[in-house]
Amino acid sequence: MAKRRDYGYVRSFASLGSDLDDIRNFVNAGYAGALFNYDDPQLDQAIRAMQAAGLSYGIWGDPNAVGDNNAAYVARMQRLQQQYNPELFALDLENSYKGDPGSANWNKMGELARMWQAAMPGVRTAVTPLGSTNSMHNWNAGAWGPNTEWMPQAYGADSHTQAFDANKIVQNMIAAGVDPSMISPILADGHYNMGLGGYGGSAMWTIDDFIGKPVPKASGPATPPQASGGSAAPTTSTSRSTQGKGRSPLTFLGQGASQSAQRVENKGLQWFGKTFGTQQAFAKELQKRGQTYSAWAANHQPAAQALKQRSK
């Protein structure tokens, strides 16, 4: 069973109160639990309370707190792992890790990924880059490997009213080579008013903003649509006309439907910012990135079948 990716971020545990009622409201609405800031002065109290209540918790933090030093950042998170054993670490990586391929920021992201994987093997990890409706190719996603989750920040400085197109952000991350099922955009109350959700679920910024307000239900992972009669599973564009009122187009974007069979047959597979015309070429690229073609094909069957046909 897929792990829940619907977590609520917490700015300050003090704003919520030690009774955990605000967090329980989110859990009752279908969220996995709460993510606490590693700079929160009440972090220990928050996690001890969550442990006592049997609620799921994780930790998020920004490298700015340690001067954007990769080694110091990893060391601090490693200490928190040993102390609290959270279910999830969310790495709040922003502009100093964003850059064109080969740039200093791009290489810095790669260095952090290598350090993290060496120090925290097997630890559940989410990277939370700044979302973009233009492109997500400058986040060096390939450095992190297939097991890393991605929570692109899909809100603006004013999280209540400035709602970016979360669907477009997710599509751009898919185009950058990230497995759709590993993407859970971080939304805010302004987004929920628009009925948006994420492919792998959706995180929420923040629980603090919903004190005394109704809590929207968690979106959860999208249900993979079933292709039948030789037809490709629907893409985002083919799904819009069939979706129910208020539902996000992403709820129709199932595993294997990130690119339709027809599109792959006509134009080749677009993945990792490249175009692949044969199964062999794409399998070779996956191998270079530490992934396997069989695992990819199991999650993207229509596209894989079309790519196989092109390879004959």
N, C-alpha and C positions, 0 to 999 in steps of 0.2 A: 504494500500500500504506500502511495506517495506521501512524503512528509508534508505537513501543513506549512505553507509559506506566509500565511496571513498573520503577521505580527504587528503589534502596536508599539511604536517608539514612545519613550518617555523622556521628556526634557528634564524634569525634576521630580524626584519621588516625594519631596516635601509638599508639592502642589496637590498631590493625590490623597495623601493621608494614609496612615498605617493600616487602616481597616481593609484596604485592597478592593473596596466596593467598585471603584471606577474600572479597575483591571478586570474584575469579575464580570462587569457588564459587557466588556469586549469578549471575554471567553464565552459567555452565554450567547453572544451573537455569532459565534463560530470561529473566533480568532484563536491562534495557537497559544498566545501568551504575550509577554511584554519584553521589550528590549530596553536596557538601562544604559545611560551614558557613563562611561568609565571615569568621568570627572565628577560625577554626582557625589557630593560630600556624604550622602546617605546610601551609597551603593551597598555597603555591607548590610545595613538594616533592610534595604529593599530585597536583596537576594535571600537573606535569612527568612524574611516574611513569606516570600514566594515558595521557598523550600518547605516551610512549615505548613503552607496551604496546599502543597502538592500541585502548584501551577508551573507551567513551563516558562523559562526565562532565558534571555540572552544578553549580550553586552555589545554596545556600539561605541565607537570612538574615532576621533579625528586626529591624524598625525600632527596637526598643528600644535597639539598639546605637548609634543615632545620635539618641537622645532623641525618638523618634517624630516626627522632622522629615521630612516628605515630600521636600522638595528635597534634603536631605542624603542621604537614603536612595537616591533615584534617582541622584544624582551618584556615590555610592559604587558602585552596581551598574554604572553606565555605565563607570566606570574598569575594573572587573573584566571587563566585556564586551570592552573594547579590549585588555586585557592577555592574557586567556585564551580568549576566544571560546567559551564553554561552549555545549553543545547546548541546555541548559534552565536558566532561572532559576526558582526556587521562592520565592515571596514569602510569608514566614511572618507573616501578618497576624492579629492576635488581638483582644483585647477593645477596644483603642482604636479599632478600625475597625468595630466591631459596634454597630448601633443601629437604631432605628426610622426609617422614611423621613422625611427632613427634619431628623433630629437632627444634632448636631455630628459624631458619629462617622460617620454615613451620608454626610454631605457631605465628610468627610475622606477616606473611601474613594473618592468620586467625584473629588476633587482628585488623589489619587494616581494613579488610572487615567488621567486626562488628562495628567499629567506624564510618566507612564511611556510612554504611547503616543507622545508627542511626542519623547521622548528616545531611545526604543528601538524604532523602527518595524521590524516584521518579526521581532523577536527572540522566540523561543519562550518562553512565559511560563506558569507555573502559579501560581494563588493558592491558599494552603493555610489556609482559615478553620477555626476551631474547629467541629467537627461537632456537630449537634444532632438528636436524635430527635423534637423537637417541631416546629421550623420552621427554614428557612434563608432566610426572607424579609428578615432584617435585615442582610444582607451586601452589598446594593447590587450584585448580580451584573450587572445591566444596564449598569452603567458601563463594563464591561470589553470588551464586544463579543464576537462569535461565535468568534474565534480563540483566546481565552484558555482554557487548561486549568484544571481545578479539582481540587484534592487535599484534600478535607475531612479533618480530623484525626478519625479514628474510634476513638480510644483514649483512655483516661483517664490520670490521673497515674501510676498503676502500669500500665505498658504490658504487663506480663506476664500479669496476671490480670483487669484491669478492662476487659472487652471490650464496648463499646457495640454497638448494632444497626447495623452498617455499611449493611445493605440499606435500613433506614429512613432513614438519613442521606442516602443517594443519592436515594431517592424524594422526600425533602423538597427536595433541590437541584433535581431535575427540576421539581417543582411551582413552584419559584421562577423557572423559565424557562431553566435551563441545559440545553444539548444533552446528552443522556445519554452520547453517545460521547466527550464531553470530560471526563467525571468519572472520577477514579481515586482512591478513598479511600485514605488512609494507614492501613495496618493495622500490627499488631504481632504478636509471636509468639503472644500469647493468642488473637488472631483466627484465625490460621492453624490453630490447634488445632481451631477450630470449622468450618473448611472454607469461610470466607467469601472472596469476591473482589469486584472492582468491575466496573462496566459497561465502562469504557474500559481496564480493567486495574486494577492496584492497586500503590501504592507501599508501601514497608516502613520502619517505624521500629523498630529501626535495624540496620544491618549489624553494629554493635558488639555487639548482643545475641545474635548467632548465632555468636560465636567458639567453635569446638570443638563446635558443635551441627549436626545435620542441617539443611540448608536446604530449606524448602518450595518447590515449583515455582511459578514465576510464573503468575498466572492468565491474563494476556493479555487482549486485547479479547474480549468476548463475541461469539459467532457469531450474526448476525441470524437469527431463525427465519423460515421461509418460510410465508406464509399461502397456503392453497390452497382450492379449491372455494368461493370467495367468503367464507371465514371470516376473521375477524380474526386476526392473529398473537397469540400468547398474551401475556397480561399476567402480572405477578408472581403474582397470585392464582390464575390459571388454570394456571400452570406448576408450582406446588408439588406437585401430585399426580402429575406425570409425571417429576419430576427423579430422577436417580440418587442413590444413597446418598452422602452427604457432599458433594454439589454445592450450590453457592450458588444461590438463586433468581435472582440477578442474571445468571447465565450463560445464562438463558433470556430475558432482557429485551433483545431486539435492537432495532436502530434501527427506528423506525416502530412499536414495540410499547409505547412509554411510556404510551400511552393507547389502549385498544381502539376499534375502529370502533363497536361497540355503545354504549360509554360516550359517545363523542362525539355519536353520533346522538341519544341520549336526553337528555344533559345539556349538550351543547356542549363546546367545547375548553377545558380549564383549563390556562392557560399564563401565565407572568409574574405569578402570583397573581391572575389575572382569569379570567372566563369569556367566551368568544367564540362567538357563535351563527352567524356567517357567515364565509365565506372572505374576503370583502372587509374585514370589520372586523379580522380577524387580520392580513391582509396590510398594512393601514394601520399597525397597531401595530409590526409587524416593520420597516417602512420607517422609522418614527420612531427605531428602535434601530439603524439602519444595516445591517439584514439584509434578505434577500429571501425572498418566499414560496416561490419555486421551489426554492431551496436547502433550505429547511425541509421542503417536501413530499417531496423526493427521499429524505430520511432518515426520514420518518415517514409512509409511504404509506397504511397503514390509516386513521390518524387524518385524513390529508388527504382521502382519498376520502369519508370520512363527513362531513367539514366541507363538502365540495363539494356533497354531497347535501342537506345542510341549507340551502345557499345558493340552491337552485333554487326 
